Amino acid sequence: RPILWNIMKYYAHFGHKDFILALGYKADKIKDYFVNYDETISNDFVYSNGGKAIELLSSDIEDWRITFVDTGIQSNIGMRLMRVQEHLEGEEMFLANYADGLSDLHLPDMIGHFRRQPDKVASFMTYQPNSSFHIVRMKEDGLVTGISPIANSNLWLNTGYFLFKQEIFDYINYGEELVEEPFQRLIGEEKLTTYRHEGFWQAMDTFKDKMLLDEMQAQGNTPWEVWSAIDKPLTQPSYDSPAV
């Protein structure tokens, strides 16, 4: 299954089954995937009568509601949000995702953390990188003044798992990128918060990332599949894997 399906399955596991897909690049492929969705790939079924009858024993998406919205190939995140605003009418708050990373975050914890801060407008999950890179501190002339593992740097990444109130649209102007001007306005008014996640998160920004996740799945090491094994042991991927 594609990463988008895994992310939607993640949200559905926690009861969030009303989806709005802000489509851009390869929108036709995404539409085609769901319009011609084959549930036999990930569900048990009974095959009979020479293939003329297929009885599903379980279902993935029968209770999902998916709204497909073409938001433009060149649109940034801020513009994509603005173009789906009309479909969010009446919602006190809503979840959003870059759809390029997998996590085992217990979503109710993040939502609860946000609800306990009623003056905040937006929240997002952050994650501390654990790669083998090092942070270098230097002077203008290049003289190194310090070097330390990135894991010890107290740097946290924006993972693209968001939670917004309707007021977020008051902070976005036409053409603006979400985490730039709008988030700066929220920061200035102390209305932006974050939820630190210390479990599993892995982005899929590059082919190398995809190979890593494919390898994990082949080994049965899928901590993001919270819907299938709540007690599955957590294993963060190794960035020194020879298969990557």
N, C-alpha and C positions, 0 to 999 in steps of 0.2 A: 504494500500500500504506500502511496506517496506521503510526503511529510505533512501536507495539508490535511489529509485524512487522519493521520495520527494526532494532529493538534485538535481537530474537531472532535475526535473520539475522546480525547482528554477532557475537553469542556463538557461533552455530553455525559461523561462519567459522573461529573459533579452536578448534573441537572440542568446545564445550560445548553439547550437544544434548538434555540431559535438563532440561526446564523444569517449574517449579511456578509457576502463575499464582495469586497471592493476590488474588482477585477481590472487588470491592466495588461501587461505582457502575457501572451498566450492565453488570453481569456477564453478563446474558442476551445482550447484543450481542456481547460477546467470544466467548462460547461458540458462538453462531450463526455467527460469522465463520469459526471454524476447523472446525466440524462441516460447514459447507457451503463449504469452502475451494475456490476455483477456481484451479487451477494454470496455466490457460491465460493468465492475466493477465500473468504474469512469466516464462513459459517458452515456448520454441519448440515447436510441435506440428504434426502432420499431420491435416488435416480431410478426411474422405472419406465416401462413401456417404450423401451428403446430410445430414451431421451425425450420422449414427448411429454413426460410428466416429471417435474422436479418439485419436491416438497421441502421447503426450508424448515429446519428444526430450530433455527434462531435467526435473528435479524439484526443488522448493524444500524441501519438508518431509517427504519420505518417511522419512527417518531421524531425525526429531525425535520425542521422547517428551514429551508435555505432560500434566501433572496439573492439573486445574482444581479449585481450592478456594475455596468461598465463605467469605470471612473477615469479612463484615459491612460494610454501607455506612458506618457511623460509626467503624469501627476505625481507629486510627492505625497508623503504621508498626511500632511495637513490638508491638502486638497482632497485626498481620498475620503478623509473623515467628513469634510464639508459636503461632499457629494452623496453621502449616505445619511445625512442628518435627518432628512424627511422620513426615513424608515425607522428612526429612533424616537419618533414623537411619542410622548407619554411614558417613556422610560426614565425612572429616577436616576439610574446609573447604568453603565454598560461596560462590557469587557472588550478589549481590542488586542490584536496580536500582529506582530510583523510576519508571522507564519514562516519563520526561518530558523527556529530552534525548538528543541524538545527538552522537557523538564519533568521532574517528579514532584514539583511544588504541590503541597496540599492547599488547593485553591481557597477553601473556606477560611483558612488562616489569614491569607492576604486580604480577603474581603472583610473579615472581622476587624483586622488592623485598620483598614480604611474607614469603616463605619464608626470606629471609636474616635475618629478625628473629624467631626462634622463640619469643621470650618475649611477642610481641604477640598480641592476641586479634582485633583488627579493623583494617581499613584502608579508606580511601576516596580517590577521586580528587579532587584540588582543581584549580581553574582560576582564573587571574588575569583579572578582567574587563577588557575593552578598550573599553568604551563611552565616550561623550563626556561622561558625568557627571563632576562634580568633588566631592571631599571637602572639607567645610568644618569648620574647627576654631574653636571659640568659647568665650567665658567664660559664666558663668551669666547675666550681664546682656545677652547677645547680641552683645557686642563680638567681631568676627571677628579671630582671631589667625593664621589661615592658610587658604589654599585651594590645592588641587593636583588634577591629573587623577587619576581613580580608578585608572588604569593605573599610576601612579607611587606608589601608596599602600601597596604590599606587602600588600594584602588579597587573600585567596584564598577562592574559593567552594566550598562542598560541592556537587558535581555529581550526587550520587546514584548513583555507581558504587561499590559496596561489595564487600569481601571479608571473610568471617567464618570463624572457627573455631567448633567446636561450643560452646566455653565462653561464647560470647556470650549464650547463654540463661541462664547463671548471673547475668548482670548486668541482666536485664530483669524487672521486677515487673509484675504485672497492671495494665493501664491506662496504663503509662508510654510516652511518646514516645521513640523510639530515640535521637535526637541530644540529648535533654535529660538526664534522670536516668541512663540506662545509660551514655551516653558520658562524663558527668561522673565516674562511678565508674571507668571505664577510664582517663580522664585522671589521676585521683588515684593510680592504681596504675601509671602510665606504660605502659599496654598498648594504647594507641591510636596508630596512625601514619597518615600520609597519603602519597599519591603525587602529586607535582606534574606536571601535564600542560601542556605549552606548545604543543600543536598545536591542533586544532579541537575546539570544544565549543559547542553551542548548545541552550539550553533551549527547550521549547515549553510555556510556562505560560499564554500569552495568545493571543488571536486574532491579534494583531500578530506574535507569534513564528511562528505557523503560516503566515501570509502570507509571512514572510521565508523560511522553509524551502521553501514551495511555489515561490517565485520562484527560489530557488537550484536546485531540482530542474528547473524548466522550462528553466533556462539550462545544464543539464548540469553544474552546479557542486555535486557531491555528495561531499565528502571523507569522509563517514561510511560510504559504501558501500565499505568496505575489501575486501569479497568480490569486487568486480567490477573494481577498478582500483587495485592496490597502489601504482602509481607516479603516481596522479592528483595534479596539483599542488594544494597546499593554498591555499585562499582563504577567509579568515575573512569572514563577512558584514559589509556596511556598515550601520551603524545609522542612516545618513542617507539610506537608499534611498527614493526617491520613491514606490515601490510599497507601502511599509509604512505 
